[in-house]
C-alpha cells in the first residue's frame, strides 16, 4: 500500500511539473499514465521506467 501511495505522489509531482512547462509552451514529456492529454491534446509521454 505504501509503495502505491509513493508511486502516486511521484506521478502527481511529475505531472505538475510537466503541465506547468506545457502551459508555458516549453517542450516537455508527461509521465506515463497521462491518458487524456495524450489522447486529445497529443502531448508526448515519457517511456515507462
Buried (B, 14 or more C-beta within 10 A) or exposed (E): EEEEEEEEEEBEEBBEEBBEBBEEEEEBBBBBBBEEBBEEEEBEBBEEE
